Amino acid sequence: MSELINSIDSKFIIEALIKIVIVFVIGLLSPLSMNWIERRMLALIQNRLGPNRVGPFGLFQSIADGIKFLFKEDIVPLAANRWLYTLAPVVAVIPAFMVGIVYPFGKEINLPYLGPTTLYVTRFNVALLYVLAMTSLAIYGIVLAGWGSNSKYSLLGGLRSSAQMISYELSLTLALIGAILQAGSLDLVKIVEQQSGWGGMGWFIFFFQPLGFLIYLISAIAETNRVPFDLPEAETELVGGFHTEYSSSLKFAMLFMAEYVNMLTVSILATVVFLGGWNGPFVNVKDYPLVGLLYFFLKVGFFMFLYIWLRGTLPRFRYDQLMNFGWKVLLPLALLNIVISAVIGVFAY
């Protein structure tokens, strides 16, 4: 009996470690790949070449930039609070990576030596609540960076970011409540399974949650400080915003990495909650789990493409427009979506 328990424990530990490493590597490589894709796409939108020197098509440019970040001198401003200045990038990047352990990427598959394996690190009943808790911690890294740098530009960027994230995080959370009411669970796997009907197209975006999806999408872009909601950085106003005093060193690379990983995590959450996760048309993902995995990453790729497209086409909001839109437009619409979802839930179920 003890030998059986030990074998089960060892299998579980090995499987969990492999999954954690895979999730970490995906999070680590996504900023490098997304940075290259973004620069190339923006170049196409703006009718210029983009990176094309380091490697074929400039593929190694992001790697060269990463090496530069590792070896450049780390300059700390004399007036900065050294502890907070150093702690801020760590506080920003750790929650971004911690979210990945609960995201379900696909159905169960058979792997050599491991047998049937689930495509997520762990699963629990309040996984969505955990995701919201972790993503809300991102603001602390930005505020600490703005305050610890002891620079007026950094401080203004940190204050803007805190006000912006508090405002739009409320709408983002309320937008998810409609989907929670419809799924009847906070378990991300159950939420995906609830969208498997209608030939794999029973996604919540089509069934009763188009308004919730639109509110979530806008709020997610604002939460990650991307165009047209990039007021915390606002190069034309604040030099670089909250990271003005961070030289191009490892600390800046960590802040840069946190932004891109957060973009990836909110895209995955949108895919799981509103676009059916691994569910897709014409294929039974129970029989073809790898096709379900392909569907999943195509949906996430669509959201990442949308981030880049918006950056290349839209201007930045004014700060008063940003606040008015969040509190006077998105918040009432999010509350209306909850009411609609509750009424539909009463009559449909």
C-alpha positions in Angstrom: 0.0 0.0 0.0 2.8 2.4 0.9 4.6 1.6 -2.3 1.4 2.5 -4.3 1.1 5.8 -2.4 4.7 6.6 -3.0 4.4 5.8 -6.8 1.3 8.0 -7.0 3.0 10.8 -5.1 6.1 10.7 -7.3 4.0 10.7 -10.5 1.9 13.6 -9.2 5.1 15.6 -8.3 6.8 14.9 -11.6 3.7 15.8 -13.6 3.2 19.0 -11.6 6.8 20.1 -11.9 6.7 19.5 -15.7 3.6 21.6 -16.0 4.9 24.4 -13.9 8.1 24.5 -16.0 6.1 24.6 -19.2 3.8 27.4 -17.9 6.9 29.4 -16.7 8.7 28.9 -20.1 5.6 30.1 -22.0 5.4 33.2 -19.8 9.1 33.8 -20.2 9.2 33.4 -24.0 5.9 35.3 -24.6 7.4 38.8 -24.1 10.3 38.0 -26.5 8.1 36.6 -29.2 5.3 39.2 -28.8 7.8 42.1 -28.8 9.1 40.9 -32.2 5.6 40.4 -33.6 4.5 43.8 -32.3 7.4 45.6 -33.8 7.0 43.9 -37.2 3.2 44.5 -37.3 3.5 48.2 -36.2 6.1 48.6 -39.0 3.7 47.2 -41.5 0.9 49.4 -40.3 3.2 52.5 -40.4 4.7 51.5 -43.8 8.3 50.9 -42.6 10.6 48.0 -42.2 10.9 47.3 -38.5 13.6 45.0 -37.0 15.4 43.3 -39.9 19.1 43.2 -39.0 19.7 40.7 -36.2 18.9 37.3 -37.7 16.6 36.4 -40.6 13.7 38.9 -40.6 15.1 40.3 -37.3 14.0 37.2 -35.4 16.9 37.5 -32.9 16.4 41.1 -32.2 14.3 40.5 -29.0 17.0 38.0 -27.8 19.7 40.6 -28.4 17.6 43.1 -26.4 17.3 40.6 -23.6 21.0 40.0 -23.5 21.5 43.8 -23.4 19.2 44.1 -20.4 21.2 41.5 -18.6 24.6 43.2 -19.0 23.8 46.9 -18.9 24.7 48.8 -15.8 22.0 49.0 -13.2 21.8 52.7 -12.2 19.8 53.6 -9.0 19.0 57.3 -8.6 20.6 58.8 -5.5 17.3 60.2 -4.2 15.4 57.0 -4.7 14.2 54.7 -2.0 16.5 51.8 -2.8 14.4 49.1 -1.2 11.2 50.1 -2.9 12.9 50.8 -6.1 14.3 47.3 -6.2 11.2 45.6 -4.9 8.8 47.1 -7.4 9.8 45.0 -10.5 9.7 41.8 -8.4 6.2 42.7 -7.1 5.0 43.4 -10.6 6.3 40.2 -12.3 5.6 37.5 -9.7 1.7 37.8 -9.7 1.8 37.9 -13.5 3.4 34.4 -13.5 1.4 33.0 -10.6 -1.9 33.3 -12.5 -0.9 30.7 -15.1 -1.2 27.7 -12.8 -5.0 27.6 -12.9 -5.6 28.2 -16.6 -6.9 25.1 -18.4 -5.3 24.9 -21.8 -7.2 21.9 -23.2 -8.7 18.5 -22.5 -6.9 15.5 -21.0 -4.3 14.0 -23.3 -2.1 10.9 -23.1 1.6 11.6 -22.7 4.5 9.0 -22.9 5.5 7.7 -19.4 2.9 9.8 -17.7 -0.4 8.5 -19.2 -3.6 10.5 -19.0 -2.6 14.1 -18.1 -4.7 17.2 -17.6 -3.6 20.4 -19.4 -3.5 22.6 -16.3 -1.2 22.7 -13.3 -4.0 22.7 -10.6 -7.7 23.1 -10.3 -10.0 24.3 -7.6 -13.5 25.6 -7.2 -12.7 29.3 -6.9 -10.0 29.5 -9.6 -11.6 32.6 -11.2 -11.5 34.4 -7.8 -7.8 33.5 -7.5 -7.1 35.0 -10.9 -8.8 38.2 -10.0 -6.9 38.4 -6.7 -3.5 37.8 -8.4 -4.2 40.3 -11.2 -5.2 43.0 -8.8 -1.8 42.8 -7.1 -0.1 44.1 -10.3 -1.0 47.7 -9.3 1.3 47.5 -6.2 4.4 47.0 -8.4 3.6 50.1 -10.5 2.8 52.2 -7.4 6.0 51.1 -5.7 8.0 51.9 -8.9 6.4 55.4 -9.1 6.9 56.2 -5.4 10.3 54.5 -4.9 11.9 56.3 -7.8 11.4 59.7 -6.1 10.7 61.4 -9.5 7.7 63.6 -10.3 7.2 61.9 -13.6 7.3 58.4 -12.1 5.0 59.4 -9.2 2.4 60.9 -11.6 2.6 57.7 -13.7 2.0 55.6 -10.6 -0.9 57.7 -9.3 -2.5 57.6 -12.8 -2.1 53.9 -13.0 -3.6 53.3 -9.5 -6.7 55.4 -10.3 -7.0 53.8 -13.7 -6.7 50.2 -12.5 -9.1 50.7 -9.6 -11.7 52.3 -12.0 -11.5 49.7 -14.7 -10.9 46.6 -12.5 -14.4 47.2 -11.1 -16.0 47.0 -14.5 -13.8 44.0 -15.5 -14.9 42.1 -12.4 -18.6 43.0 -12.9 -18.4 41.9 -16.6 -17.3 38.4 -15.4 -20.2 38.1 -13.0 -22.7 37.6 -15.9 -20.6 34.7 -17.2 -20.4 33.3 -13.6 -24.2 33.5 -13.2 -24.6 31.6 -16.5 -22.0 28.9 -15.8 -23.0 28.6 -12.1 -19.4 28.1 -11.0 -16.1 29.8 -10.4 -14.2 26.8 -11.6 -12.5 27.7 -14.9 -12.7 24.1 -16.2 -16.4 24.0 -15.5 -16.9 27.3 -17.2 -15.2 26.0 -20.4 -17.2 22.8 -20.2 -20.5 24.8 -20.0 -19.6 26.2 -23.5 -19.2 22.9 -25.3 -22.7 22.7 -26.7 -24.0 23.5 -30.1 -21.2 21.6 -31.9 -18.5 23.3 -29.8 -19.9 26.8 -30.5 -21.9 27.3 -27.4 -19.6 30.2 -26.3 -20.9 32.7 -23.9 -20.0 35.6 -26.3 -22.8 34.2 -28.6 -25.2 33.1 -25.8 -26.3 36.0 -23.6 -22.9 37.6 -22.9 -21.9 39.8 -25.9 -22.2 42.9 -23.8 -20.2 41.4 -20.9 -17.5 40.4 -23.4 -17.3 43.9 -24.8 -17.0 45.4 -21.3 -14.4 42.9 -20.3 -12.3 43.5 -23.5 -12.2 47.3 -23.0 -11.5 47.0 -19.2 -8.7 44.4 -19.8 -7.0 46.7 -22.3 -7.2 49.5 -19.7 -6.0 47.2 -16.9 -2.8 46.3 -18.8 -2.1 50.0 -19.6 -2.2 49.6 -23.3 -3.2 52.0 -26.1 -5.6 53.9 -26.0 -5.4 53.6 -22.2 -1.6 54.0 -21.8 -1.9 57.1 -19.5 0.5 55.7 -16.8 3.4 55.8 -19.4 2.3 58.6 -21.8 5.7 59.3 -23.3 4.6 62.7 -24.6 3.6 63.8 -21.1 5.5 61.8 -18.5 8.7 60.8 -20.4 8.1 57.1 -19.5 5.7 57.3 -16.6 6.2 55.0 -13.6 9.4 53.4 -15.2 11.1 56.7 -16.1 14.0 56.2 -13.7 14.6 52.5 -14.5 17.6 52.3 -16.8 17.6 49.6 -19.5 18.7 47.0 -17.1 17.2 43.8 -15.6 14.7 45.8 -13.4 13.3 47.5 -16.5 13.2 44.1 -18.3 11.1 42.7 -15.4 8.6 45.6 -15.7 8.5 45.1 -19.4 8.0 41.3 -19.0 5.2 41.9 -16.4 3.3 44.0 -18.9 3.4 41.4 -21.7 2.6 38.5 -19.4 -0.4 40.4 -18.1 -1.5 40.9 -21.7 -1.2 37.1 -22.2 -3.1 36.3 -19.0 -6.1 38.6 -19.6 -6.3 37.2 -23.2 -6.3 33.6 -21.8 -9.0 34.6 -19.3 -11.2 36.1 -22.1 -10.7 32.9 -24.1 -11.7 30.7 -21.2 -14.7 32.7 -20.0 -16.2 34.0 -23.2 -14.8 32.1 -26.2 -15.2 28.6 -25.1 -11.6 27.8 -24.2 -10.6 24.7 -26.2 -14.1 24.2 -27.7 -14.4 24.8 -31.4 -16.5 23.8 -34.5 -16.5 20.6 -36.5 -14.2 18.6 -34.2 -15.0 16.7 -31.0 -12.1 17.7 -28.7 -12.6 14.7 -26.6 -11.3 12.6 -29.5 -8.9 15.2 -30.8 -7.4 17.1 -27.8 -4.6 18.6 -29.8 -7.1 20.3 -32.1 -8.7 21.8 -29.0 -5.3 23.0 -27.9 -4.8 24.6 -31.3 -8.2 26.3 -31.0 -7.2 27.7 -27.6 -4.0 29.3 -28.8 -5.6 30.7 -31.9 -8.1 32.5 -29.8 -5.4 33.8 -27.5 -3.4 34.9 -30.6 -6.4 36.8 -31.8 -6.5 38.9 -28.6 -2.8 39.5 -28.8 -3.2 40.7 -32.4 -5.9 43.0 -31.3 -3.6 44.7 -28.7 -1.1 45.4 -31.5 -3.7 46.6 -34.0 -5.2 49.0 -31.5 -1.7 50.4 -30.7 -1.1 51.1 -34.3 -4.4 52.8 -35.0 -5.9 54.6 -32.0 -4.8 57.8 -30.3 -4.5 58.1 -26.5 -7.4 59.2 -24.4 -7.2 62.4 -22.3 -7.2 61.6 -18.6 -10.6 63.1 -17.9 -12.0 61.1 -20.8 -10.5 58.0 -19.4 -12.1 58.4 -16.0 -15.5 59.5 -17.4 -15.6 56.5 -19.7 -14.8 54.1 -16.9 -17.3 55.4 -14.3 -20.1 56.9 -16.4 -20.2 54.4 -19.3 -18.6 51.0 -18.5 -19.8 50.7 -14.9 -23.5 51.3 -15.6 -23.3 48.9 -18.6 -21.6 46.3 -16.4 -24.4 46.6 -13.8 -27.0 46.4 -16.6 -25.3 43.2 -17.9 -25.6 41.6 -14.5 -29.3 42.4 -14.4 -29.9 41.0 -17.9 -27.9 37.8 -17.0 -29.8 37.3 -13.9 -33.2 37.6 -15.7 -32.1 35.3 -18.4 -30.9 32.8 -15.8 -34.3 32.8 -14.1 -36.2 32.1 -17.3 -33.7 29.9 -19.0 -32.9 27.6 -16.1 
